[in-house]
Amino acid sequence: MAERFAVELRALRQDAGLPYRNLSARTGYSPSTLSAAAAGHRLPILDVAVAYATACGGDEQEWTAKWQAAALSAATERLDDASATADRAPYRGLTSFTTADADLYFGREDLVAELVTRATSRPVTVVLGASGVGKSSLLAAGVVPALPRDVHAVVTTPCGRLRERLAEELTGHSTCVLVVDQLEEVFTHYPAEERAALVEGLLELADRSDGRVRLLLSVRADFYGRCAEHPRLAAALRNDQVLVAPMTDEELQAAVAGPATAVGLSVERALLAAVVRDARGQAGCRCSRTQCWRPGADAGVTCSRWPASPRPAGSVVRWCRRPRPRTPSSTRPRSG
């Protein structure tokens, strides 16, 4: 159903003759967000879909109804597959997203696109950001699943059998992206001599004349100065670093509403606005959002109140239970 909805969106834009840069100017959403909405991989959030459609001349009520029908159809399909839909939580709580959570990962589409381009074209890319900003989730659930199919990805950490993984995985593939998450562990878990050898060994992989190996390294921002202890690593930071900043308001909205849509739930708009307001400018938005979602056998709606004080960033919104075919109105976003 997401593919059919996307086909209709693309046809609407083609009839309107709008390039994505013009559509972006009309809607306030980035070209990559709008392009992803019409890609058909998954159903976009309601606000993005309606903004896209109305900017192309579509009727707001008509496209809201189309989205609701698509959301209900997608939810019904999931219900038919009990193993995939048995009260699946939309959020990972305090744990990082993994590659298996790619369908629940939203909000960093622009950054994912940039990193995929860099990881497949440059020898070394260093992803830098504050603790808790979401670097691990970005790489595992965003970048790795988005790599071209002919690119082999290896995800590890300095403490995750790194050298053994190199010997096992970096053979028999035309192109390999080696993702080393939490590179700061080389400074906290290895003595100086062993650390230097490990860093040099990694960077030497990217120097291979055949260009088969690309490095994608993530490091906490507070270890930036320690990286200067290794000249080649410092050079990579100087020339090929990508800073992961706190999410923008648009990204926060997608990060909260997107996973809900993916599992057939909807978000109350007033509470979505409150989440965005309280998470704005903070390093992460992954706190305790799972507190707002509770599986229930019979309840039509499960609610958790937004706390008056303190308000943990991105922690509580109101959700409707997974919509049942007999109650199509349950997919409608509440107006708050």
N, C-alpha and C positions, 0 to 999 in steps of 0.2 A: 504493500500500500504506500510506503514511503517513496518507492520508485515512481508510482503512478502520479502521486502528488507533485514530485519533482518535475516530471515530464510536463505537467500542466503549468507549473511555474515558469519553466524555461520557454514554453510556447508563448506565455503571456509577455515575457520580456522581449522575445523576438518580434512579436507583433507590435510592441511599443517602440522597438528600435533603440533600446537604451543600452549603452555600454555599462559595464559594472561600475566604472568610476562615476558616471552620472547618476546611476542608481544609488550609489553610496552617498553622494551629495544630497539626494532627496530623502533618504531614510535615516542617515546618521550612523548606519552600520558600515563596517569596513567591507571592501570588495571581497576579501577572502571569506568573511562570514556569510555574505550573500551568495557567493559561489557555492559554498558548502551547503547552504540551504537548498539549492537546486541540484545538488549532485546526486541525490537519491540514495546515499549510503544509510541515512537515518532521517527520521522526521525532525525538521527544525522546531525550535520552540515557537509558540504561537505568535509572540510579538514580532519576531523576525519574519515569519511567514506572512503575516498580515501587512507589515510594513513593505515588504517586497512586492506583494500583490497590488496594494493600493497605489504605490508609486508607479506601477506599470499600467494604471487605469482600472484595476479590478475593484469590485465592490467589497467593502469591508465585511458586511454581514455574510455575503456569499462565501468569501474565503475563510471566514471564521468557521462557518458550517462545514466547509470542505476539510479544514484541519481537524475539527472535532470528529468527523467521520473517519478520517485517516487514523487518528489516535485510537479511536474505539476499535477499528479493524485490527490495528497492530496489537492492541492489548488482548483482543480475542484470540488472535493467532498464538500469542504467548501462553494464554491459558490452556490452549489445546496441547501444548507441550509441557507437561507437568514437571519434567526434569529441569526445564530451563526457567520456569516461571513460579516455582513454589515460594511465594512471598519473598521475592528477591529484593533485597535492600538496595535503594538507589545510590547510597553513599558508602564510602569506605571508612568513615569516622576518622580516627587518628592514625590509621595505617595508610601507607602510600598505595596508589594505584599500581597495578601490575599490567603486563601486556594483555592478560585475559580480561581486563576491565576496560579495554579500548572503547567499547560501545557506550560506556558511562562517563567517558572523559570529555569534558566540554570546557570552552572558555579560552583556550590558548591556541586557537587555530592559526593565527598569524605567526606566532612564534614557532609552532610546529612546522609550518611551511618553510620558514627561513632556515630552520635547523636541518630539515631534510635536504634542502638545496645545498647547504654548506657541507653536510656530512657525506654527500655523494660527489662533491667536486673539489674539496679542499683536504689536504693531508691531515690537518689537526684543527679541531674546533674545541674551544674551552667554554663551557657553560658556567657562568658565575652568578651567584645570588645568595641572599641571606638565608640563614637556617629557617626552615619552615616555609619558604616561598614556593615550594613545589617542584624542585628540580628533578627529583627521582620520579615522580609521577609524570612529569612532562616527557622525560626520556622513555620510560617504560610503556606508558599507555598512549602517549602522543606520537613521539618520533618513530619508535621502532615499528609499530604497526603501519605507519605511513610510508615506510621505505619501499622502493620498487621491489617487485617480487624476485628479481634476479640478484638482489643484494642480500647477502647473509649477514645477520646481526648477532653479535655475541654481547650479552650484558653481564657484567661482573663488577666486583669491587676489589680494591687492593687486598682485602682480607678474604676474598672469596675464591681461593685456589687460583689466583690470577695466572701465575706462570704455568700451572698445569692446564688451565683452560686454553691458554695460547697454543700450547703444543697440540691439544686435542682438536680445537675448533678451526684454526687458521689454515686448514689444508683442504684442498678439493673444491674451493669456491672461487669463482671468477673475481668477485668483489666482496670484501668483508668490511663492515663497520663495527669496530670494537668500541663498545660503550663501557667506559669505566666510571661508575658512579661513586660519589663520596671519595674523591681523590685525596681529600685531606687526611684519610687514614694512613697514607704513607708517612705523614709527619707524626702521627700519634701511636703507630704500631710497629714502626721499623727503626732500627738504629741508623745513624747517618750514612754509613758505608753501604749498607744494604738498600737503604732508600735511594741513594744516588744511582746504584746499579739498576734498580727497578724502573726509575723514571727514565734513565737513558735507554733501557731496553724497550720501553714503550715507544719512545719517540723514534727510535731506530726503525721500528716497524713502519712508520709513516714515511721513512726515507727510502723505502724499497723502490727501485727503479721502475718496477712494473706497475706501481700505483694501485696494487690490489687491496691494500689495507688503509682504511681511514680511521682516525681516532676521534672519538667524541667523549670528552672528559668533563665531568662536573666537579666543581669545588666550591666549598663554602666561602663567602666573601671575606670572612674574618681570617682566612688563611692566605689571602692575596699576597701579603708581604713575604710569607714563607716560600711561596712559589719563586720569588726572586733569587732564592738560594741556588736555583738550578738555571743556568743561563738559557738553555734551550727551551725550558718550560716558560721562562720569562718572555722569551721571544714569541712563543705561541700566544701568550696572553696579550702581548703588545699588538700582534697582528691579526689574531683570529679569536677574539672573545665575544661572547654574546651574553649580555646582562639580562637576568630574569628579574623584572621589577614586580611589585605588587600588582594585582589585577586591576584593570580599569572597571568602571561601573558596568560597561557592556559585557566584559568578560565575567564579572561576578554574577550577573544575571544569568548568563549561559551556564556557568558552573553550578548554579543552584537549580535552575529550571530544566536544563538539558537532561540530567540523569533521571529526573522524575518522568519526563516525557518518554524516555527510553524504556521505562518499565511500566508505562501505562498509567502514570499518576499525573496530577496537576497541582500547581502551586497557587496559593492565594496571593493575588497581586500586591495587596497592601503589606503583607508580611515579607514578600520578596523585596519590596522597596526598603523595608526595615533592615533586612539582612544586608543589603547592599550598603545602606547608610552606615551601619555599625562595623562592617568589614572594610570599608573604604580606606585605602592607604596602608593596611596592615599586611604583614609578610605573607600570611596564609589564610585560606578560607576553608580549611578542612577540619575545623575543630570537632564539635560533637553534633554534627547535623544528623547523625543516626538516631539521636534522642527523639527527633520529631517523627520518626517512622516506626510504626509498630505493626507487625503482622497480626491479623485477627481472622478468625474463621468465619464470623458472621457479621461483624460490624460493617456498615456501609461506609462510615467515615471514622478515621482515627485522628484525634487532634492532640497537639501538645502546645501549651500556651507560650507565647513569647515572654521571657522573663523581663520584669520591669527593671531590675538592676541586680548584679551586673549583666550585661548582654554579651556573651561570648560571640566572637565574630563568626557569622555564618552558621550559628548553632541551631536555631529553631525556626521552622516555618510550619505552616499547616498543610497537611496533605489529604487528598481523597484516596481511599483505598483503590486498588486496581479496579478499573471499571468493568462491570459485568455486562454482557450483551443485553440483559433484560432491563438495564437502567442506563441508557445512553447518555442521559443528562449528567451523569456523574463525571463525565470527562470535561465538563465545561469549567473553565477557570472562574473562580469566584471573584466577584468584583470588589470585595473588601468593604 
